[in-house]
Amino acid sequence: MERFLLFLLLLATMFNSSIQGGCPTVRISGYSTSQSLRLTTYTMNKQLHDYRPVYRSPRGDYLYFDLTDITWNVGPRVGPNQAVGLYVVDFSTYADSTSGTWYEANSYDAVHVANPYITASCDNPSARVDGQWSYWGSWSSCTRYCTCGDDTCVADTVTRHRRCITPPPRNGGRTCTGSSSSTRDCDCRDVNECLNDTLNNCDLDNGGSCVNTQGSFHCACDDGYNLQADGRTCQDIDECADGSACVNGRCTNVPGNYTCTCNSGYRMNPTTQNCEGLSIGAIVGISLGAAAAVLFTAAVLYCCCCKKSGSVATVEQTRPANVSNARAAQMPVTPPPMYYPPSQAEPDGSLFVHVVCTK
């Protein structure tokens, strides 16, 4: 009952004060020892709080009405139970219509000191002012929601409001044009079918995934898979089938991908993912490296073996019978162990260095 009477009092005061005050810039003046920096001008910023305009000073303080205490307040923040520096108990719609006694307070719980010298007044009362809309208020709450995608459901509507009081028209100024209210349907509530396997039929075990959308879902496939005509099944792509993958190598298909083993004499290019032949520079480098390895091995074995026994070291290279001289120059040299290697066939693609100690 008390809230209802307070609401009626609010409406009556709003109507009675609608033709009074409403200046876009208000000056708080007077004398104060603790709040002198807040004795300045405050200008409407199109914001509303508890159905009243909000003003702001060049210093950053706010002048606003709070329905909780039925007070106009000056402080660093807007809202109930905020620390304020100045306040006046008054129900007026506009700050320049207030007529009560202002109080000084350094915090919300501080001792409040009445200051009869402080007043709030219009900074330019004779100026012609056109009315301006405030910012839109918040949307009202929905009472009934529809599931997204359900065309049979009738959506509830919500409403928001704005007021032509920031500032109101003054001294012959034009009033605001347009509507003071706006309505729209309530947002539908989406059901994420991908979180429940019984609500989607995507083949999640074979490279598939579920993608939620507003009011529905669709199935998708990982890289390396194609979505089939049924819209839910994914099939592996055989990258080796057309022969375009793994040129100069052996292609092996695996689920969602493929592997490539390059032929002898080719190396994998990490950029193109193809097997490419060795360049002239690489061949020369391998040949020079092979020659250096032969000389180094001969010197080591001579010092370690032949020199101690008074023998003479000779170096021989052997290769498989099916390898040409030109191909042999490209093969890596494999140093033998520190003993005479046994008589056996060398593996294809390798060169063995034989050091023979003779008297």
C-alpha positions, 0 to 999 in steps of 0.5 A: 500500500505504501509503495502504491501511494508513493507511486501516485505521489510520484505521478502527481509531482511529475505532472505538477512539475512538468511546467516548472524547471527543466533547464538543461544546465543547473548551477549549484551555488552557495558556500561550503568548506568541504564541498566547494568543488561541487558548487558548479554547473551540471548539464543533462546527459540524456540519461534517466535514473528513477524517471528523472534526468541525470546531470553531470559536471565538468569535474565528473560528478553526477547530479541525480534523483534517487527514489530510495531516499527521495533525494537529489544527490551530488556524487561520483556515481549514480545509484542507490546507497552511493556515497554523496557529497551533497543532497536535498530531500525533494521529489521534484522532476528537475534539479532546478525545481528543488526548494528544500535544504541541502545537506553536506556529507562526505560519505553515506554514513557520515554526519549530515550537516544542513547548509541553507546557503546552497541552492540549485537554479537554472543557469540560463532561464530565458533561453529557448530550448528544444525538447530532447528524448532521453536514452531508451530505458530497459526492455520489460521482462518476457512472461512467455518464451518460444523455442527457436524454430517453432513457427506454431508458438506465438511470441510474447512482446516486450516494451521500452520507454523514453521521455522528452525531458532531457531537456523538455521544451522551454520558452517556445522550443519545439517538442520531441517527435516520434514515439515515446515507446517501442515494442518487439517480440521476445527473443526465442530460446535456442535449444542446443541440439549438439549437446544431446545425442538424441536430438541430432543424428550426426555421425560423430564417430567417423570424422563428423561434428555437430554445429548448433545454429539458431533454432536448428543444427547441421552436421559437418566433417573434419578435413579429409572427409566429405559430407554424404548426401544424407547430410549426416555421414562423413566419408574419408577422402582417398587422396591417393586415388587420382595419383596427384598426391605424393609425386615421385613417392609412394602414397598411403591413404590413412583416415582423414589424411595420407602419408608420403614416402619419397623414392630414392634420390628424392626428398619431401618438400615441406611447403608443397608436400611433394617429393622433389629431386636433389638439386645440383648443389645438394649433389655436389655437397654430398659428393664433397662430404663423401670424399672428406669422410673417406680421407678422414676415416683413412687417416684415423685408421692409419694412425690407430691400426697400421702405424702401430704394426708398421703396415701400409694402409690402402683405402678401397670403396665398394658398392653394389654391382647395380650402381653406376659410377655417377650414382655412386658419387651421390651415395653417402659414405658409411665409415666402417667399424675399427676392424676389418669388415667381414666379407658380405654384400653391402646394402643397396645405396651405401658405400663402405670404405675398406682400409687394408693394412699391408706389410 
